[in-house]
Amino acid sequence: MEKTMLREPAAANWHKALAAAIRDPDELCDVLRLPDRIREPARRAARQFPLLVPRGFVARMKPGDPDDPLLRQVLPIGAEEEFVPGYSIDPLAERASAATPGMLQKYPGRALLVMTGACAVHCRYCFRRHFPYDESPRKLSDWAEALAHLEADETIHEVLLSGGDPLTRTDAWLAEFARRLAAIKHVRRLRLHTRLPIVLPERVNDELLSWLTGTRLAPFVVVHCNHPAELDGPTRRALARLVDAGVPVLNQAVLLRGVNDDADTLAELCERLVDLRVLPYYLHQLDRVSGAAQFEVGDEPAKKLVADLARRLPGYAVPRLVREIPGESSKTAVR
């Protein structure tokens, strides 16, 4: 008698993939057959900011190449331990933007909620790598103060879920939170900032699409993809599921030295994104967070890159080159 194969629930799939992520620098070096000289600096830097990378993302990297652009984004290196003037643990002065625990109000009409400190990947240039996540609410009940603040401020029309990565929360938790946001009459839009559809595409499942599109709030998803090699088959399918569900998807990339600081790479990234119906939205200049100075690209080379993109691509495919300046009312265009 033929056995019936039971399909594993989608939630179990992504939870298992996240649990199986690589956290040990030596294991990453073994899997990718990296030179031994990489190991000790990686161990030291990982003590300050731990390594975390899903195996599916590692599978997109070129074995034996320490300069692989995807590897560079996640590999701890000795340069992270160097003090560089102008770099700090809070480069965007986010502590000054805290309206309530877990809520940041940087710009008019919007509020950003730091839903969790958890993520599926630790990007070495992360501007919140030193963020005090232990000060943010955890349980649903802990968010009462932030929700009350949102309800009292009728100028807030859009709520951004950020982190960490909000999609490391369960769908049941997020569905209830979205329901509570939708009960605030003047909130119109829900924006989700996430890297998981790129690095852990299993996360885009039926349950996610159900709660994301299941309230009166207009949903938007902003993903974070820096290099065309990140867009493998599962990732393309995950992005298609979001777009096919009627969710506008935008991409924010960070301009990173040794990763995407050449016009050919950026043009290919933008074209692949628009082919997937994802709008290239912003190209961010690096936030000057301690430990990330090795990724910085100067403003003049950055402007030349974007000018080159404008000559090659239709206008809608060219991202805006911006930086975030603490205290400003919006992102600042780099011109």
Backbone as numpy.savetxt, mean C-alpha at the origin, in Angstrom:
# Nx Ny Nz CAx CAy CAz Cx Cy Cz
-14.96 -45.48 -5.98 -15.81 -44.28 -5.98 -14.92 -43.04 -5.98
-15.20 -42.09 -6.88 -14.36 -40.90 -7.00 -14.62 -39.96 -5.83
-13.53 -39.43 -5.26 -13.66 -38.52 -4.13 -14.10 -37.13 -4.61
-14.92 -36.51 -3.82 -15.35 -35.14 -4.10 -14.34 -34.17 -3.48
-13.81 -33.27 -4.30 -12.84 -32.30 -3.82 -13.60 -31.08 -3.26
-13.38 -30.78 -2.00 -14.03 -29.64 -1.38 -13.18 -28.40 -1.59
-13.82 -27.35 -2.03 -13.11 -26.10 -2.28 -12.86 -25.38 -0.95
-11.62 -24.96 -0.75 -11.28 -24.26 0.48 -11.89 -22.87 0.44
-12.48 -22.38 1.55 -13.04 -21.03 1.56 -12.01 -19.99 1.19
-12.46 -18.94 0.50 -11.54 -17.90 0.05 -10.81 -17.26 1.22
-11.52 -17.06 2.34 -10.88 -16.44 3.50 -9.71 -17.28 3.98
-9.89 -18.62 3.98 -8.81 -19.50 4.42 -7.62 -19.40 3.47
-7.89 -19.21 2.17 -6.81 -19.11 1.20 -5.88 -17.94 1.51
-6.45 -16.77 1.72 -5.58 -15.60 1.92 -4.95 -15.62 3.31
-5.68 -16.11 4.29 -5.09 -16.22 5.63 -3.89 -17.18 5.62
-4.03 -18.29 4.90 -2.93 -19.24 4.82 -1.74 -18.66 4.08
-2.02 -17.93 3.00 -0.94 -17.32 2.23 -0.20 -16.29 3.07
-0.93 -15.52 3.88 -0.29 -14.54 4.73 0.52 -15.21 5.83
-0.05 -16.26 6.41 0.66 -16.97 7.49 1.96 -17.60 6.98
1.97 -17.97 5.70 3.14 -18.63 5.12 4.19 -17.65 4.59
3.95 -16.34 4.74 4.89 -15.34 4.24 6.27 -15.51 4.85
7.30 -15.09 4.12 8.68 -15.20 4.58 8.98 -14.05 5.54
9.52 -14.42 6.70 9.86 -13.45 7.74 11.33 -13.50 8.14
12.05 -14.46 7.65 13.45 -14.68 8.03 14.35 -14.28 6.85
15.27 -13.32 7.04 16.15 -12.92 5.94 16.96 -14.08 5.37
17.38 -15.02 6.22 18.15 -16.16 5.71 17.30 -17.02 4.79
16.02 -17.19 5.13 15.15 -17.98 4.26 14.95 -17.29 2.92
14.79 -15.98 2.93 14.64 -15.24 1.67 15.90 -15.39 0.82
17.06 -15.30 1.45 18.32 -15.48 0.71 18.43 -16.89 0.14
17.98 -17.88 0.90 18.03 -19.27 0.41 17.09 -19.48 -0.77
15.86 -18.98 -0.63 14.86 -19.17 -1.69 15.30 -18.54 -3.00
15.93 -17.34 -2.91 16.32 -16.61 -4.11 17.79 -16.83 -4.48
18.49 -17.68 -3.74 19.89 -17.99 -4.02 20.73 -16.71 -4.12
20.60 -15.87 -3.09 21.31 -14.60 -3.05 22.71 -14.78 -2.50
23.63 -13.87 -2.83 25.01 -13.97 -2.34 25.06 -13.91 -0.81
26.02 -14.62 -0.22 26.14 -14.67 1.23 26.38 -13.29 1.86
26.99 -12.38 1.12 27.26 -11.05 1.66 25.97 -10.30 2.01
24.85 -10.73 1.48 23.56 -10.08 1.73 23.05 -10.38 3.14
23.41 -11.53 3.68 22.74 -12.08 4.85 22.90 -11.25 6.12
24.14 -10.96 6.52 24.33 -10.31 7.81 23.72 -8.90 7.84
23.93 -8.06 6.81 23.25 -6.75 6.83 21.73 -6.89 6.87
21.20 -7.90 6.17 19.75 -8.11 6.19 19.26 -8.49 7.58
20.02 -9.34 8.27 19.64 -9.73 9.63 19.62 -8.50 10.54
20.65 -7.66 10.45 20.74 -6.49 11.33 19.60 -5.51 11.07
19.37 -5.19 9.81 18.32 -4.23 9.47 16.94 -4.76 9.83
16.74 -6.07 9.73 15.44 -6.67 10.05 15.14 -6.61 11.54
16.16 -6.43 12.37 15.91 -6.28 13.81 15.23 -4.95 14.11
15.46 -3.96 13.26 14.85 -2.65 13.43 13.46 -2.57 12.79
13.32 -3.18 11.63 12.05 -3.20 10.90 11.96 -4.57 10.24
11.13 -5.47 10.79 11.17 -6.88 10.36 10.85 -7.09 8.89
11.44 -8.13 8.35 11.14 -8.57 7.01 9.77 -9.26 6.99
8.98 -8.97 5.98 7.72 -9.68 5.74 7.41 -9.58 4.26
7.27 -10.74 3.60 6.95 -10.73 2.17 6.26 -12.04 1.80
5.10 -11.98 1.15 4.41 -13.20 0.73 5.21 -13.99 -0.30
5.06 -15.31 -0.24 5.81 -16.16 -1.17 5.39 -15.94 -2.61
4.14 -15.60 -2.84 3.71 -15.32 -4.20 4.39 -14.11 -4.79
4.70 -13.13 -3.96 5.42 -11.95 -4.43 6.88 -12.29 -4.68
7.45 -13.12 -3.82 8.84 -13.57 -4.02 8.97 -14.34 -5.32
7.94 -15.10 -5.68 7.98 -15.89 -6.91 8.09 -15.03 -8.16
7.80 -13.74 -8.06 7.92 -12.84 -9.21 9.33 -12.25 -9.34
10.20 -12.56 -8.39 11.57 -12.02 -8.39 12.51 -12.95 -9.15
13.60 -12.37 -9.64 14.59 -13.14 -10.39 15.60 -13.75 -9.41
15.69 -15.08 -9.34 16.66 -15.70 -8.43 18.09 -15.27 -8.75
18.88 -15.13 -7.69 20.29 -14.80 -7.85 20.59 -13.35 -8.13
19.56 -12.49 -8.18 19.77 -11.09 -8.54 19.45 -10.18 -7.34
20.47 -9.71 -6.61 20.20 -8.84 -5.46 19.66 -7.48 -5.85
19.73 -7.14 -7.15 19.21 -5.86 -7.63 17.82 -5.98 -8.26
17.20 -7.14 -8.15 15.85 -7.29 -8.68 14.96 -6.19 -8.11
14.17 -5.49 -8.94 13.41 -4.32 -8.46 12.33 -4.66 -7.44
11.81 -5.87 -7.48 10.83 -6.25 -6.46 11.54 -6.60 -5.16
12.67 -7.28 -5.28 13.45 -7.61 -4.09 13.91 -6.36 -3.37
14.37 -5.36 -4.11 14.87 -4.13 -3.48 13.81 -3.48 -2.59
12.56 -3.66 -2.91 11.49 -3.04 -2.13 11.30 -3.68 -0.76
11.76 -4.94 -0.60 11.47 -5.67 0.64 12.71 -6.17 1.37
13.87 -6.16 0.74 15.07 -6.72 1.35 15.69 -5.74 2.34
15.83 -6.11 3.62 16.53 -5.24 4.57 18.00 -5.13 4.18
18.56 -3.92 4.25 19.97 -3.73 3.90 20.64 -2.83 4.93
21.97 -2.85 4.94 22.73 -2.12 5.94 22.52 -0.62 5.89
22.22 -0.06 4.71 22.04 1.39 4.59 20.91 1.91 5.46
19.98 1.05 5.83 18.86 1.47 6.67 19.32 1.91 8.05
20.48 1.45 8.47 20.97 1.77 9.81 21.72 3.10 9.87
21.96 3.72 8.72 22.74 4.95 8.67 21.87 6.17 9.00
22.43 7.10 9.76 21.75 8.36 10.02 21.94 9.29 8.83
20.84 9.81 8.32 20.89 10.74 7.19 20.14 12.00 7.59
20.81 13.17 7.57 20.13 14.42 7.93 18.90 14.65 7.04
17.84 15.16 7.66 16.61 15.43 6.91 15.61 14.30 6.93
16.03 13.15 7.47 15.13 12.00 7.56 14.72 11.81 9.01
13.47 11.43 9.23 12.96 11.32 10.60 11.97 10.17 10.72
11.56 9.89 11.96 10.63 8.78 12.17 9.18 9.18 11.88
8.91 10.49 11.77 7.56 10.96 11.47 7.65 12.05 10.40
8.00 11.66 9.17 8.29 12.68 8.15 7.08 13.50 7.74
5.87 12.99 7.97 4.66 13.72 7.58 3.98 14.38 8.77
4.65 14.38 9.92 4.10 14.99 11.14 2.68 14.51 11.40
2.48 13.19 11.32 1.13 12.67 11.45 0.60 12.74 12.88
1.48 12.74 13.85 1.01 12.89 15.23 0.24 14.20 15.39
0.67 15.23 14.69 0.01 16.53 14.80 -1.35 16.54 14.10
-1.61 15.53 13.25 -2.86 15.47 12.51 -3.91 14.60 13.19
-3.58 14.03 14.34 -4.50 13.11 15.01 -5.67 13.87 15.62
-6.88 13.54 15.16 -8.09 14.15 15.70 -8.61 13.36 16.89
-8.54 12.04 16.79 -8.87 11.11 17.87 -7.90 9.95 17.74
-7.81 9.05 18.70 -6.97 7.87 18.50 -7.38 7.11 17.23
-6.42 6.92 16.33 -6.67 6.19 15.09 -7.15 7.03 13.94
-7.51 8.28 14.17 -8.03 9.14 13.09 -7.09 10.30 12.81
-6.72 10.45 11.53 -5.91 11.57 11.08 -6.76 12.46 10.18
-6.69 13.77 10.41 -7.37 14.72 9.53 -6.34 15.67 8.96
-5.89 15.34 7.74 -4.87 16.15 7.09 -5.49 17.16 6.12
-6.60 16.77 5.48 -7.17 17.56 4.41 -8.65 17.82 4.65
-9.17 18.96 4.16 -10.58 19.27 4.35 -11.49 18.23 3.69
-12.59 17.90 4.36 -13.60 17.03 3.79 -13.31 15.56 3.87
-12.14 15.18 4.40 -11.74 13.78 4.45 -11.16 13.45 5.82
-11.30 12.20 6.19 -10.66 11.70 7.41 -10.05 10.35 7.11
-8.85 10.13 7.63 -8.13 8.87 7.41 -8.11 8.08 8.72
-8.48 6.80 8.63 -8.50 5.93 9.80 -7.39 4.91 9.69
-6.52 4.88 10.68 -5.44 3.90 10.72 -6.02 2.63 11.35
-6.49 1.72 10.49 -7.29 0.59 10.96 -6.49 -0.47 11.69
-5.21 -0.57 11.37 -4.37 -1.63 11.93 -2.92 -1.33 11.61
-2.02 -1.91 12.38 -0.61 -1.83 12.04 -0.13 -3.00 11.21
-1.01 -3.99 11.03 -0.64 -5.19 10.28 -0.62 -4.91 8.78
0.24 -5.64 8.09 0.33 -5.54 6.64 0.72 -6.91 6.11
0.68 -7.07 4.78 1.10 -8.33 4.18 2.52 -8.26 3.66
3.09 -7.06 3.63 4.45 -6.88 3.15 5.04 -5.68 3.87
6.31 -5.75 4.20 6.99 -4.61 4.81 7.88 -3.97 3.75
7.36 -2.90 3.16 8.13 -2.16 2.17 9.18 -1.34 2.91
10.41 -1.41 2.46 11.52 -0.79 3.20 11.44 0.74 3.19
10.68 1.33 2.29 10.53 2.78 2.20 9.26 3.27 2.88
8.56 2.40 3.62 7.26 2.73 4.20 7.37 3.96 5.11
6.55 4.98 4.86 6.64 6.19 5.66 6.07 6.00 7.07
5.35 4.89 7.28 4.85 4.60 8.63 5.62 3.45 9.28
6.83 3.23 8.90 7.59 2.11 9.47 7.89 2.33 10.95
7.80 3.60 11.41 8.02 3.90 12.83 6.72 4.36 13.52
5.59 4.19 12.89 4.33 4.72 13.39 3.92 4.03 14.71
3.39 4.77 15.69 2.98 4.16 16.96 1.61 3.47 16.86
1.60 2.34 16.18 0.32 1.65 15.94 -0.35 1.20 17.24
0.42 1.02 18.29 -0.18 0.57 19.54 -1.11 1.62 20.15
-1.07 2.84 19.62 -1.96 3.89 20.12 -3.29 3.92 19.37
-3.42 3.13 18.31 -4.65 3.12 17.52 -5.65 2.12 18.08
-6.95 2.35 17.89 -7.96 1.41 18.36 -7.79 0.04 17.70
-8.26 -0.99 18.39 -8.16 -2.36 17.85 -9.55 -2.98 17.69
-10.26 -3.13 18.80 -11.59 -3.72 18.72 -12.58 -2.73 18.11
-13.69 -3.26 17.57 -14.70 -2.38 17.01 -15.18 -1.36 18.03
-15.35 -1.80 19.26 -15.85 -0.90 20.29 -14.87 0.24 20.57
-13.59 0.02 20.30 -12.58 1.06 20.54 -12.70 2.22 19.55
-13.43 2.02 18.47 -13.57 3.05 17.45 -14.72 4.01 17.72
-15.38 3.87 18.86 -16.55 4.70 19.16 -16.22 6.19 19.12
-15.07 6.58 19.68 -14.72 7.99 19.71 -14.51 8.54 18.30
-13.81 7.79 17.45 -13.59 8.24 16.08 -14.91 8.34 15.32
-15.78 7.36 15.48 -17.07 7.39 14.79 -17.92 8.56 15.28
-17.87 8.84 16.56 -18.61 9.99 17.09 -18.07 11.29 16.53
-16.75 11.37 16.38 -16.14 12.57 15.79 -16.60 12.73 14.34
-16.63 11.64 13.59 -17.10 11.70 12.21 -18.55 12.16 12.15
-19.36 11.64 13.02 -20.79 12.00 13.01 -21.00 13.46 13.35
-20.15 14.00 14.21 -20.32 15.39 14.65 -19.82 16.40 13.62
-18.94 15.97 12.72 -18.35 16.89 11.75 -18.98 16.68 10.38
-19.94 17.50 10.06 -20.70 17.34 8.81 -19.91 17.76 7.58
-18.71 18.31 7.76 -17.89 18.66 6.60 -17.16 17.44 6.04
-17.14 16.33 6.76 -16.42 15.14 6.30 -17.34 14.30 5.41
-16.98 14.20 4.14 -17.78 13.46 3.16 -17.12 12.17 2.70
-15.85 12.00 3.04 -15.12 10.83 2.57 -14.26 10.28 3.71
-14.28 8.96 3.87 -13.48 8.30 4.89 -12.50 7.36 4.20
-11.23 7.46 4.57 -10.17 6.61 4.01 -9.79 5.57 5.05
-9.78 4.32 4.64 -9.30 3.25 5.50 -7.86 2.94 5.11
-6.95 3.07 6.08 -5.54 2.89 5.80 -4.92 2.08 6.93
-3.59 2.09 7.01 -2.92 1.29 8.03 -1.42 1.56 8.03
-0.58 0.51 8.22 -0.79 -0.90 7.93 -1.61 -1.08 6.66
-2.35 -2.15 6.67 -3.24 -2.40 5.54 -4.58 -2.85 6.08
-5.65 -2.09 5.77 -6.96 -2.44 6.32 -7.45 -3.81 5.89
-6.96 -4.32 4.75 -7.44 -5.62 4.29 -6.80 -6.79 5.02
-5.96 -6.53 6.01 -5.55 -7.62 6.89 -6.62 -7.89 7.95
-7.60 -7.00 8.06 -8.77 -7.26 8.89 -9.67 -8.28 8.20
-10.49 -8.97 8.98 -11.41 -9.94 8.38 -12.55 -9.22 7.66
-13.17 -9.91 6.73 -14.29 -9.31 6.01 -15.48 -9.06 6.92
-15.71 -9.92 7.89 -16.82 -9.70 8.81 -16.60 -8.41 9.60
-15.39 -8.20 10.07 -15.05 -6.99 10.83 -15.23 -5.75 9.95
-14.70 -5.82 8.74 -14.78 -4.67 7.84 -16.21 -4.39 7.39
-16.99 -5.44 7.19 -18.39 -5.26 6.79 -19.16 -4.50 7.86
-18.94 -4.84 9.12 -19.62 -4.15 10.21 -19.13 -2.71 10.32
-17.85 -2.50 10.11 -17.32 -1.13 10.18 -17.89 -0.28 9.05
-17.96 -0.84 7.85 -18.54 -0.12 6.72 -20.01 0.21 6.98
-20.72 -0.70 7.61 -22.13 -0.46 7.93 -22.26 0.73 8.88
-21.36 0.81 9.86 -21.41 1.91 10.81 -21.06 3.24 10.14
-20.12 3.23 9.22 -19.79 4.44 8.48 -20.98 4.88 7.63
-21.64 3.92 6.98 -22.77 4.25 6.11 -23.94 4.83 6.89
-23.99 4.58 8.19 -25.07 5.12 9.02 -24.87 6.61 9.32
-23.68 7.14 9.00 -23.41 8.58 9.18 -23.84 9.29 7.90
-24.91 10.06 7.96 -25.60 10.53 6.76 -24.73 11.37 5.84
-23.84 12.20 6.38 -23.08 13.10 5.53 -21.84 12.44 4.93
-21.48 11.22 5.35 -20.37 10.50 4.72 -20.88 9.87 3.43
-20.22 10.18 2.31 -20.70 9.73 1.00 -19.82 8.67 0.36
-18.52 8.73 0.66 -17.58 7.87 -0.05 -16.70 7.12 0.93
-16.33 5.92 0.52 -15.42 5.06 1.30 -14.23 4.73 0.41
-13.04 5.15 0.86 -11.83 4.90 0.07 -10.92 3.94 0.84
-10.48 2.90 0.14 -9.65 1.86 0.73 -8.25 1.95 0.14
-7.26 2.18 0.99 -5.86 2.21 0.55 -5.21 0.88 0.94
-4.75 0.14 -0.05 -4.30 -1.23 0.21 -3.23 -1.66 -0.79
-2.31 -2.47 -0.30 -1.30 -3.10 -1.18 -1.63 -4.58 -1.39
-2.62 -5.10 -0.66 -2.87 -6.54 -0.73 -3.29 -7.06 -2.10
-4.12 -6.36 -2.89 -4.43 -6.91 -4.21 -3.19 -7.10 -5.09
-2.11 -6.37 -4.78 -0.87 -6.50 -5.55 0.00 -7.61 -5.00
0.23 -7.64 -3.68 1.19 -8.60 -3.12 0.52 -9.89 -2.64
-0.79 -9.86 -2.40 -1.52 -11.03 -1.91 -2.88 -11.06 -2.61
-2.90 -11.32 -3.92 -4.14 -11.17 -4.68 -5.26 -12.10 -4.24
-4.93 -13.16 -3.49 -5.97 -14.04 -2.95 -6.97 -13.27 -2.08
-6.55 -12.11 -1.60 -7.40 -11.34 -0.69 -8.66 -10.80 -1.36
-8.64 -10.64 -2.67 -9.82 -10.13 -3.37 -10.77 -11.29 -3.61
-11.75 -11.43 -2.72 -12.68 -12.55 -2.77 -14.12 -12.07 -2.77
-15.05 -13.00 -2.80 -16.47 -12.63 -2.85 -16.89 -11.83 -1.62
-16.36 -12.22 -0.45 -16.75 -11.55 0.78 -16.30 -10.09 0.77
-15.10 -9.84 0.28 -14.60 -8.47 0.19 -15.49 -7.64 -0.74
-15.78 -8.17 -1.91 -16.58 -7.42 -2.87 -17.98 -7.17 -2.34
-18.49 -8.10 -1.56 -19.84 -7.97 -1.02 -19.97 -6.77 -0.08
-19.06 -6.67 0.90 -19.21 -5.55 1.84 -18.76 -4.23 1.22
-17.77 -4.30 0.32 -17.26 -3.06 -0.28 -18.32 -2.38 -1.14
-19.15 -3.16 -1.80 -20.19 -2.61 -2.67 -21.58 -2.70 -2.03
-21.64 -3.13 -0.79 -22.92 -3.46 -0.18 -23.55 -2.37 0.65
-22.98 -1.16 0.67 -23.61 -0.06 1.40 -23.93 1.05 0.41
-24.54 2.12 0.90 -24.85 3.27 0.03 -23.61 4.08 -0.30
-22.48 3.84 0.39 -21.27 4.62 0.17 -20.65 4.27 -1.19
-20.17 5.29 -1.90 -19.45 5.06 -3.16 -18.06 4.55 -2.83
-17.71 3.33 -3.27 -16.40 2.78 -2.91 -15.32 3.13 -3.93
-14.12 3.36 -3.43 -12.93 3.54 -4.26 -11.82 2.71 -3.63
-10.99 2.10 -4.48 -9.83 1.37 -4.00 -8.59 1.98 -4.62
-7.63 2.32 -3.76 -6.33 2.83 -4.22 -5.29 1.77 -3.89
-4.69 1.20 -4.94 -3.68 0.17 -4.75 -2.29 0.80 -4.89
-1.28 0.01 -4.61 0.10 0.50 -4.60 0.97 -0.49 -5.36
1.26 -0.14 -6.61 2.11 -0.97 -7.47 3.21 -0.07 -8.03
4.45 -0.51 -7.90 5.59 0.32 -8.30 6.31 -0.13 -9.56
6.10 -1.38 -9.96 6.88 -1.94 -11.07 6.01 -2.89 -11.87
6.16 -2.92 -13.20 5.30 -3.80 -14.02 5.42 -5.28 -13.68
6.57 -5.72 -13.15 6.73 -7.13 -12.80 5.83 -7.55 -11.64
5.27 -6.58 -10.92 4.34 -6.91 -9.84 2.99 -7.38 -10.38
2.71 -7.10 -11.64 1.39 -7.39 -12.21 1.39 -8.76 -12.89
1.46 -9.80 -12.07 1.39 -11.16 -12.62 -0.06 -11.57 -12.83
-0.29 -12.81 -13.27 -1.63 -13.28 -13.60 -2.62 -13.17 -12.45
-2.32 -13.72 -11.27 -3.27 -13.60 -10.15 -3.57 -12.15 -9.78
-2.57 -11.29 -9.85 -2.79 -9.89 -9.51 -3.69 -9.23 -10.55
-3.46 -9.51 -11.81 -4.32 -8.95 -12.87 -5.76 -9.40 -12.68
-5.94 -10.66 -12.31 -7.31 -11.15 -12.10 -7.96 -10.50 -10.88
-7.18 -10.26 -9.83 -7.72 -9.61 -8.64 -8.18 -8.19 -8.96
-7.37 -7.45 -9.71 -7.75 -6.10 -10.08 -8.98 -6.10 -10.98
-9.06 -7.08 -11.88 -10.23 -7.18 -12.76 -11.50 -7.44 -11.96
-11.40 -8.24 -10.92 -12.58 -8.52 -10.09 -13.10 -7.24 -9.44
-12.19 -6.41 -8.95 -12.60 -5.15 -8.35 -13.29 -4.25 -9.37
-12.67 -4.09 -10.54 -13.22 -3.21 -11.56 -14.56 -3.76 -12.08
-14.62 -5.07 -12.30 -15.86 -5.67 -12.79 -17.01 -5.53 -11.79
-16.67 -5.40 -10.51 -17.69 -5.20 -9.48 -18.17 -3.75 -9.42
-17.60 -2.91 -10.26 -18.02 -1.51 -10.30 -17.23 -0.60 -9.38
-16.08 -1.08 -8.89 -15.26 -0.29 -7.97 -14.16 0.43 -8.75
-14.14 1.75 -8.75 -13.01 2.45 -9.39 -11.71 2.12 -8.67
-10.67 1.79 -9.44 -9.38 1.43 -8.87 -8.33 2.40 -9.40
-7.57 2.99 -8.50 -6.49 3.91 -8.84 -5.20 3.35 -8.28
-4.08 3.76 -8.87 -2.78 3.31 -8.38 -1.95 4.50 -7.92
-1.33 4.32 -6.75 -0.31 5.25 -6.29 1.02 4.52 -6.26
1.98 5.02 -7.00 3.33 4.46 -6.98 4.25 5.43 -6.25
5.36 4.91 -5.76 6.41 5.74 -5.18 7.61 5.66 -6.10
8.19 6.80 -6.41 9.40 6.83 -7.25 10.58 6.39 -6.40
11.22 5.29 -6.81 12.24 4.64 -5.99 13.51 4.38 -6.81
14.61 4.88 -6.31 15.90 4.65 -6.98 16.22 3.15 -7.02
16.56 2.67 -8.20 16.90 1.26 -8.37 15.71 0.36 -8.55
14.50 0.94 -8.55 13.28 0.15 -8.73 12.53 0.58 -9.99
12.19 1.88 -10.05 11.37 2.35 -11.19 11.79 3.73 -11.66
13.05 4.10 -11.43 13.50 5.44 -11.77 14.05 5.53 -13.19
13.35 4.92 -14.14 13.67 5.09 -15.56 12.37 5.12 -16.34
12.37 5.84 -17.44 11.14 6.11 -18.19 10.54 4.85 -18.78
11.37 3.92 -19.24 10.83 2.70 -19.84 10.02 1.90 -18.82
10.56 1.77 -17.61 9.86 1.01 -16.58 8.55 1.69 -16.21
8.57 3.00 -16.00 7.36 3.71 -15.62 6.32 3.68 -16.73
6.76 3.82 -17.98 5.81 3.78 -19.09 5.15 2.42 -19.19
5.95 1.36 -19.02 5.36 0.02 -19.06 4.39 -0.19 -17.91
4.74 0.30 -16.71 3.83 0.18 -15.58 2.52 0.89 -15.87
2.58 2.11 -16.34 1.35 2.88 -16.59 0.50 2.23 -17.67
1.13 1.75 -18.74 0.36 1.12 -19.81 -0.30 -0.17 -19.34
0.43 -0.96 -18.56 -0.17 -2.19 -18.06 -1.35 -1.88 -17.14
-1.20 -0.84 -16.33 -2.30 -0.47 -15.42 -3.53 -0.05 -16.20
-3.38 0.82 -17.19 -4.57 1.28 -17.91 -5.17 0.15 -18.74
-4.35 -0.78 -19.20 -4.90 -1.96 -19.88 -5.79 -2.77 -18.93
-5.48 -2.70 -17.64 -6.26 -3.40 -16.62 -7.39 -2.53 -16.08
-7.57 -1.35 -16.67 -8.61 -0.39 -16.27 -8.35 0.20 -14.89
-7.07 0.29 -14.54 -6.63 0.93 -13.30 -5.96 2.25 -13.67
-6.38 3.33 -13.04 -5.88 4.66 -13.40 -4.60 4.99 -12.65
-3.49 5.26 -13.35 -2.29 5.75 -12.67 -2.59 7.14 -12.09
-2.55 7.24 -10.79 -3.09 8.40 -10.08 -1.97 9.33 -9.62
-1.14 8.84 -8.72 -0.02 9.62 -8.23 1.28 8.85 -8.42
2.35 9.60 -8.67 3.71 9.11 -8.54 4.32 9.95 -7.43
4.51 9.34 -6.26 4.95 10.06 -5.08 6.46 10.20 -5.03
6.92 11.39 -4.69 8.29 11.52 -4.25 8.39 10.89 -2.86
9.56 10.32 -2.57 9.77 9.58 -1.34 9.48 10.45 -0.11
8.72 9.89 0.83 8.59 10.52 2.14 9.88 10.23 2.92
10.47 11.25 3.51 11.82 11.13 4.09 11.78 10.49 5.47
11.50 9.19 5.47 11.44 8.43 6.70 12.80 7.80 6.98
13.19 7.80 8.24 14.48 7.22 8.62 14.58 5.78 8.14
15.70 5.46 7.48 15.93 4.12 6.98 15.67 3.95 5.50
15.19 5.02 4.83 14.80 4.88 3.42 15.55 5.80 2.47
16.60 6.46 2.94 17.28 7.47 2.11 17.84 6.89 0.82
18.17 5.60 0.83 18.77 4.97 -0.35 17.82 4.92 -1.55
16.54 5.20 -1.33 15.56 5.14 -2.42 15.29 6.50 -3.06
15.83 7.57 -2.52 15.42 8.90 -2.98 15.90 9.21 -4.39
15.02 9.83 -5.16 15.32 10.34 -6.50 15.10 11.85 -6.45
16.04 12.61 -6.97 15.93 14.08 -6.93 14.76 14.60 -7.74
14.35 15.82 -7.44 13.20 16.40 -8.13 13.45 16.62 -9.62
14.65 17.05 -9.99 14.90 17.33 -11.41 14.84 16.05 -12.25
15.53 14.95 -11.84 15.36 13.70 -12.60 13.91 13.22 -12.60
13.21 13.41 -11.49 11.81 12.97 -11.41 10.96 13.73 -12.42
11.15 15.03 -12.52 10.35 15.83 -13.46 10.66 15.43 -14.91
11.91 15.12 -15.19 12.25 14.68 -16.55 11.58 13.37 -16.88
11.49 12.47 -15.91 10.83 11.19 -16.14 9.35 11.39 -16.48
8.69 12.24 -15.72 7.26 12.46 -15.97 7.05 13.19 -17.30
7.95 14.10 -17.65 7.85 14.76 -18.96 8.00 13.74 -20.08
8.88 12.77 -19.89 9.05 11.70 -20.88 7.76 10.87 -20.98
7.15 10.56 -19.86 5.88 9.83 -19.89 4.81 10.61 -20.65
4.77 11.92 -20.44 3.76 12.75 -21.11 3.94 12.74 -22.62
5.18 12.58 -23.08 5.42 12.50 -24.52 5.01 11.15 -25.09
5.03 10.11 -24.26 4.78 8.75 -24.75 3.33 8.30 -24.61
2.65 8.81 -23.57 1.39 8.22 -23.16 0.24 9.20 -23.26
-0.99 8.71 -23.39 -2.14 9.62 -23.31 -2.22 10.25 -21.93
-2.84 11.39 -21.84 -2.85 12.15 -20.59 -3.38 11.38 -19.40
-4.42 10.57 -19.62 -5.01 9.84 -18.50 -4.08 8.76 -17.96
-3.04 8.41 -18.71 -2.12 7.36 -18.28 -0.88 7.91 -17.59
-0.79 9.23 -17.45 0.38 9.85 -16.84 0.05 10.24 -15.40
0.71 9.64 -14.42 0.43 10.00 -13.03 0.95 11.38 -12.68
0.34 12.00 -11.68 0.81 13.29 -11.19 1.98 13.07 -10.24
3.06 13.80 -10.48 4.22 13.74 -9.60 3.97 14.66 -8.41
3.93 14.08 -7.21 3.56 14.85 -6.02 4.46 14.48 -4.85
4.42 15.32 -3.84 4.97 14.98 -2.54 4.00 15.47 -1.48
4.08 14.87 -0.32 3.25 15.32 0.78 4.08 16.20 1.69
3.55 17.40 1.94 4.22 18.36 2.82 3.32 18.57 4.04
3.83 18.29 5.23 3.00 18.44 6.43 2.40 19.84 6.54
1.10 19.89 6.85 0.43 21.17 7.03 -0.22 21.72 5.79
0.14 21.21 4.60 -0.51 21.68 3.38 -1.90 21.06 3.25
-2.79 21.72 2.51 -4.19 21.28 2.42 -4.42 20.21 1.36
-3.35 19.83 0.65 -3.46 18.76 -0.35 -2.05 18.31 -0.69
-1.95 17.24 -1.51 -0.65 16.86 -2.03 -0.10 18.00 -2.87
1.21 18.16 -2.88 1.85 19.26 -3.59 2.47 18.75 -4.88
2.07 19.33 -5.99 2.64 18.94 -7.28 4.10 19.35 -7.34
4.94 18.46 -7.89 6.35 18.76 -8.09 6.49 19.26 -9.52
6.78 20.53 -9.69 6.82 21.14 -11.03 8.20 21.69 -11.35
